[in-house]
Amino acid sequence: MFASGMILTSCTTIMNNLPGVYSLDIQQGNIIDQSMIDQLRPKMTKRQILYIMGSSMLIDVFHQERWDYLYSEQPGGSHRKQKRISLFFNGDELAGVQGDFRPSTKPVIAHSKEITIEVPKRNLDKTLWGKITTLFSDDVPRKLKQTNADVTTETALDD
């Protein structure tokens, strides 16, 4: 009995540490980082918190005034790292923060990562259908006749 337990344990250890075997990075829950927590301020509304943090991972029916965010990461099959934060509300306003992160005491300015690119205006004279119909319309020969007539009058004046 003892020998079979030792064999199973050693097989698991060997299988988990084989060279060249790829193990996935496992991430679960809400991604939480310090920059998100630094943006939180007392008396922020629930809507503002949703914008910064996203919706909470756990919703407790009996504690509507508490939102729990959990993040679990297990890189490459190694030991799992878990981070947790709970936000407490008084009505619609943020009243407190508890967990693995602490908000910054200094004001944080969130810089936008968006860039503006100016695109030159496209010259869309006509659609493809409009170009096709002008090839077969009567307006084109008239324009050609007018330009031909202008050319012949100019050559007549030159003579």
C-alpha positions as CSV (number, residue, x, y, z in Angstrom):
1,M,0.0,0.0,0.0
2,F,2.8,2.4,1.0
3,A,4.8,1.5,-2.1
4,S,1.9,2.2,-4.5
5,G,1.4,5.6,-2.9
6,M,5.1,6.4,-3.4
7,I,5.0,5.3,-7.0
8,L,2.0,7.4,-7.8
9,T,3.5,10.4,-6.1
10,S,6.8,10.0,-7.9
11,C,5.1,9.6,-11.3
12,T,3.2,12.8,-10.7
13,T,6.4,14.6,-9.8
14,I,8.2,13.2,-12.8
15,M,5.3,14.0,-15.2
16,N,5.0,17.6,-14.0
17,N,8.8,18.3,-14.4
18,L,9.5,16.6,-17.8
19,P,11.7,18.9,-20.0
20,G,10.0,20.1,-23.1
21,V,6.5,19.6,-21.8
22,Y,4.5,22.7,-22.1
23,S,2.1,23.7,-19.3
24,L,-0.5,26.4,-19.7
25,D,-0.6,29.6,-17.7
26,I,-4.0,29.5,-16.0
27,Q,-5.6,32.8,-15.1
28,Q,-9.1,33.0,-13.5
29,G,-11.2,35.8,-12.2
30,N,-10.9,39.6,-12.6
31,I,-7.5,40.9,-13.5
32,I,-6.5,43.2,-10.7
33,D,-3.5,45.5,-10.7
34,Q,-2.3,48.3,-8.5
35,S,-3.0,51.0,-11.2
36,M,-6.7,50.1,-11.1
37,I,-6.8,50.3,-7.3
38,D,-4.9,53.7,-7.3
39,Q,-7.8,55.2,-9.2
40,L,-10.3,54.4,-6.5
41,R,-11.4,57.3,-4.3
42,P,-13.9,57.5,-1.4
43,K,-17.4,58.4,-2.4
44,M,-17.1,57.2,-5.9
45,T,-20.3,55.8,-7.3
46,K,-20.9,52.2,-8.2
47,R,-21.0,53.1,-11.8
48,Q,-17.6,54.7,-11.6
49,I,-16.2,51.6,-9.9
50,L,-17.7,49.4,-12.7
51,Y,-15.9,51.5,-15.2
52,I,-12.5,51.2,-13.5
53,M,-12.7,47.6,-12.1
54,G,-15.3,45.9,-14.2
55,S,-18.1,43.7,-12.7
56,S,-17.3,41.9,-9.5
57,M,-16.5,38.2,-9.6
58,L,-18.7,37.3,-6.6
59,I,-22.1,38.6,-6.0
60,D,-23.5,37.9,-2.6
61,V,-27.3,38.2,-2.4
62,F,-27.2,38.9,1.4
63,H,-24.4,41.5,1.1
64,Q,-25.3,43.8,-1.8
65,E,-23.1,46.5,-0.3
66,R,-19.9,44.4,-0.8
67,W,-18.2,43.6,-4.1
68,D,-15.5,40.9,-4.1
69,Y,-12.9,40.8,-6.8
70,L,-10.7,37.7,-7.1
71,Y,-7.7,37.0,-9.4
72,S,-5.9,33.7,-9.5
73,E,-2.8,33.0,-11.6
74,Q,-0.9,29.8,-12.0
75,P,2.0,30.4,-14.5
76,G,3.4,27.3,-16.1
77,G,1.9,24.8,-13.7
78,S,3.8,26.3,-10.7
79,H,2.2,27.4,-7.4
80,R,-1.0,29.4,-7.7
81,K,-0.9,33.1,-6.7
82,Q,-4.3,34.6,-5.6
83,K,-5.1,38.2,-5.1
84,R,-8.3,39.5,-3.5
85,I,-10.0,42.8,-2.9
86,S,-13.3,43.7,-1.4
87,L,-15.1,47.0,-2.0
88,F,-17.6,48.2,0.6
89,F,-20.4,50.7,-0.3
90,N,-22.6,52.9,1.7
91,G,-25.7,53.3,-0.6
92,D,-24.2,54.1,-4.0
93,E,-20.9,55.5,-2.7
94,L,-17.6,53.7,-2.1
95,A,-17.0,53.5,1.7
96,G,-14.0,51.2,2.1
97,V,-11.4,48.9,0.5
98,Q,-10.1,45.7,2.0
99,G,-7.7,43.1,0.6
100,D,-4.3,42.5,-0.9
101,F,-4.1,46.0,-2.4
102,R,-4.1,49.5,-0.9
103,P,-5.1,52.6,-2.8
104,S,-2.5,55.4,-3.3
105,T,-2.8,58.4,-1.0
106,K,-1.5,60.6,-3.9
107,P,-3.8,61.7,-6.7
108,V,-3.4,59.6,-9.8
109,I,-3.8,60.9,-13.3
110,A,-4.8,58.1,-15.7
111,H,-3.1,58.9,-19.0
112,S,-5.0,57.9,-22.1
113,K,-3.3,55.3,-24.3
114,E,-5.3,56.3,-27.3
115,I,-3.7,58.2,-30.2
116,T,-5.4,60.3,-32.8
117,I,-4.5,59.7,-36.5
118,E,-5.6,62.2,-39.1
119,V,-6.7,60.4,-42.2
120,P,-6.8,62.4,-45.4
121,K,-10.3,62.9,-46.9
122,R,-11.1,60.5,-49.7
123,N,-12.3,61.9,-53.0
124,L,-15.4,59.9,-53.7
125,D,-16.7,61.5,-56.8
126,K,-19.1,58.8,-57.8
127,T,-19.9,55.2,-56.9
128,L,-19.0,52.4,-59.2
129,W,-22.5,52.3,-60.5
130,G,-22.4,56.0,-61.1
131,K,-19.2,55.6,-63.2
132,I,-20.7,52.8,-65.2
133,T,-23.9,54.7,-65.9
134,T,-22.0,57.8,-67.1
135,L,-20.2,55.6,-69.7
136,F,-23.5,54.8,-71.3
137,S,-25.3,58.1,-70.8
138,D,-25.8,60.8,-73.4
139,D,-24.0,63.4,-71.3
140,V,-20.6,62.0,-72.2
141,P,-20.8,62.5,-76.0
142,R,-22.1,66.0,-75.4
143,K,-19.1,66.8,-73.2
144,L,-16.8,65.3,-75.8
145,K,-18.5,67.3,-78.6
146,Q,-18.1,70.5,-76.6
147,T,-14.4,69.8,-76.0
148,N,-13.9,68.9,-79.7
149,A,-15.7,72.0,-80.8
150,D,-13.5,74.1,-78.6
151,V,-10.4,72.5,-80.1
152,T,-11.7,73.1,-83.7
153,T,-12.5,76.7,-83.0
154,E,-9.1,77.2,-81.5
155,T,-7.4,75.6,-84.5
156,A,-9.5,77.7,-86.9
157,L,-8.4,80.9,-85.0
158,D,-4.8,79.9,-85.3
159,D,-5.0,79.5,-89.0
